[in-house]
């Protein structure tokens, strides 16, 4: 990369970072992260002697005691473990008093089995509840309790989810093909990481990205710089490329900062425990039909989130290139970026499925793993994850090219 | 080097801003004179290729400027009427940014920026943020950035607006020393600026080029029409109402009038040498009146 290009990229990054609003947003982001991370300090547990442990010590104790029973449990092992769990649960119940420490029995006898108990319940649920339920009633009841963003009692989904529908059949096959027994591991750190990372990427980070990039082109019009820039040697080509590169570098930087900050924090606090767990053993993914481990889920979420971020950056660049100042850019930008988060399947499932492909829903990638959605494209049934990745990548490239052309074609009329 | 404009027209909807404008520019200083709305700014934007003409063409040595693309723009320096800037940039970093855009980097950019900031009297303010600059300082920075890279074609739109008389003299000297071998086109309302530094003056009205030439040639059209008379105040008042009167100067109890008229306007009036201001008045009196209305 030549010296001029480097200098221009540096100037463009400086312009983005120098705005006061950016610094305010960074503070908001820091406050949001601090709020997420404060949960660690307030964590507590008791050891089997009823000594109170707090913060990291509590996390480490829970993790180490519960990971004694990490592993995969076939039918025989699961039955044996069930007996031990039931005995511990019974003992915990009988020795818990009614006073303030009502869970004393739980701390003394049951806590160590909590992960394996949940894991086995979710493993059983696949064969004993999910598969029979789909066969008899389709996906309706499962969706209703799944916590997926769509289908909150929306009647429009019912024909699609009914027993015997192509969609139900596809899901049924996925559940039947799941590798059992599940890998069970203490996974609270991973679950917290996934949930916190998703919310951090979705709200403060995506908002910072959109707001910080809204002025990239629009402020040049607003400040009266566009005529000067476009009359210079590099104003109509290299400058625009450098602006786009700087915007993407900013997006990548913000994404990495968020991802590393959250991943770093949760890995430091909880360690890598849970990385190898089957995602069905993690509460938020208990209905997922994907046969992947938590680390693979995390990579998918990061990958999709990254593509979503790049698409949002491209949307921001295009809107910026088409509006005359950054304040005017913010309204359409907020609408394009954040409105697709609203579930409108009560109005139309078709429109909802289109909105699910918008960049912000790629950032909300954990939702894709909670429950799959399929799109019929030319007779091919494509998973939302695949289609979202393609749409995000294509949109990022196409919108960026449109932004390039829009600024280059600017006419200094007034 | 010849910059040629052929039948250049630019419309905004129904309004014609530049109307069938044809002219060729060789290396020298051109002063573009015209009332507000005459089409000067639009013409300059067309020359800078930041506005597309509705019809007509602009060529540099026979090649269309749009197809010349970067190789045209690298010869160009442009100071627009409304100076654009980044409030939080210092003058120094602003110049470094524009230098990079013009393809000048490193020590060359620093040296040239330093020299130009000094030339426009901003060297002491080089490290100050532009948002702290007065209007005149911003204007001078605009001129400095346009001159970065020693452009062969320099377009200055109202460069002296907002400058005090001393700064204007300084500007005129700067342009005069910069101009040899270059095409410099500057538009202004301040006739004296053009009179001093422009080798050729172009007058625009309603988007059209109505007259061009050096100051002496183009004022020739009103050679017999400029008069001066010293009259009583009541006569001066009547004359102002009924004639095209330029300067009015009170001299003791009398008034000295400068009048544009084809015939001897008053008893005692004597014919005088016309200047550009007279010519401006001759052409733009109607425009000035309509602006005043």
HADDOCK unambig.tbl for C-alpha pairs under 7 A between the chains (distance, minus, plus):
assign (segid A and resid 4 and name CA) (segid B and resid 100 and name CA) 5.64 0.50 0.50
assign (segid A and resid 4 and name CA) (segid B and resid 103 and name CA) 6.51 0.50 0.50
assign (segid A and resid 4 and name CA) (segid B and resid 105 and name CA) 6.15 0.50 0.50
assign (segid A and resid 7 and name CA) (segid B and resid 100 and name CA) 6.86 0.50 0.50
assign (segid A and resid 8 and name CA) (segid B and resid 100 and name CA) 6.62 0.50 0.50
assign (segid A and resid 11 and name CA) (segid B and resid 97 and name CA) 6.89 0.50 0.50
assign (segid A and resid 223 and name CA) (segid B and resid 84 and name CA) 5.41 0.50 0.50
assign (segid A and resid 223 and name CA) (segid B and resid 85 and name CA) 6.31 0.50 0.50
assign (segid A and resid 224 and name CA) (segid B and resid 82 and name CA) 6.77 0.50 0.50
assign (segid A and resid 224 and name CA) (segid B and resid 83 and name CA) 6.58 0.50 0.50
assign (segid A and resid 224 and name CA) (segid B and resid 84 and name CA) 4.17 0.50 0.50
assign (segid A and resid 225 and name CA) (segid B and resid 84 and name CA) 4.34 0.50 0.50
assign (segid A and resid 225 and name CA) (segid B and resid 85 and name CA) 6.07 0.50 0.50
assign (segid A and resid 227 and name CA) (segid B and resid 50 and name CA) 6.44 0.50 0.50
assign (segid A and resid 228 and name CA) (segid B and resid 78 and name CA) 6.52 0.50 0.50
assign (segid A and resid 230 and name CA) (segid B and resid 50 and name CA) 6.54 0.50 0.50
assign (segid A and resid 231 and name CA) (segid B and resid 48 and name CA) 5.89 0.50 0.50
assign (segid A and resid 231 and name CA) (segid B and resid 49 and name CA) 6.97 0.50 0.50
assign (segid A and resid 231 and name CA) (segid B and resid 50 and name CA) 6.58 0.50 0.50
assign (segid A and resid 231 and name CA) (segid B and resid 73 and name CA) 6.02 0.50 0.50
assign (segid A and resid 231 and name CA) (segid B and resid 78 and name CA) 6.82 0.50 0.50
assign (segid A and resid 232 and name CA) (segid B and resid 73 and name CA) 5.45 0.50 0.50
assign (segid A and resid 232 and name CA) (segid B and resid 74 and name CA) 6.37 0.50 0.50
assign (segid A and resid 232 and name CA) (segid B and resid 76 and name CA) 6.91 0.50 0.50
assign (segid A and resid 232 and name CA) (segid B and resid 101 and name CA) 6.01 0.50 0.50
assign (segid A and resid 232 and name CA) (segid B and resid 102 and name CA) 5.54 0.50 0.50
assign (segid A and resid 233 and name CA) (segid B and resid 70 and name CA) 5.07 0.50 0.50
assign (segid A and resid 233 and name CA) (segid B and resid 73 and name CA) 4.67 0.50 0.50
assign (segid A and resid 233 and name CA) (segid B and resid 74 and name CA) 4.46 0.50 0.50
assign (segid A and resid 233 and name CA) (segid B and resid 101 and name CA) 6.23 0.50 0.50
assign (segid A and resid 233 and name CA) (segid B and resid 102 and name CA) 5.01 0.50 0.50
assign (segid A and resid 233 and name CA) (segid B and resid 103 and name CA) 6.85 0.50 0.50
assign (segid A and resid 234 and name CA) (segid B and resid 70 and name CA) 6.86 0.50 0.50
assign (segid A and resid 234 and name CA) (segid B and resid 101 and name CA) 5.14 0.50 0.50
assign (segid A and resid 234 and name CA) (segid B and resid 102 and name CA) 6.21 0.50 0.50
assign (segid A and resid 235 and name CA) (segid B and resid 101 and name CA) 6.24 0.50 0.50
assign (segid A and resid 411 and name CA) (segid B and resid 50 and name CA) 5.68 0.50 0.50
assign (segid A and resid 411 and name CA) (segid B and resid 51 and name CA) 4.86 0.50 0.50
assign (segid A and resid 412 and name CA) (segid B and resid 50 and name CA) 5.81 0.50 0.50
assign (segid A and resid 412 and name CA) (segid B and resid 51 and name CA) 5.63 0.50 0.50
assign (segid A and resid 413 and name CA) (segid B and resid 51 and name CA) 6.97 0.50 0.50
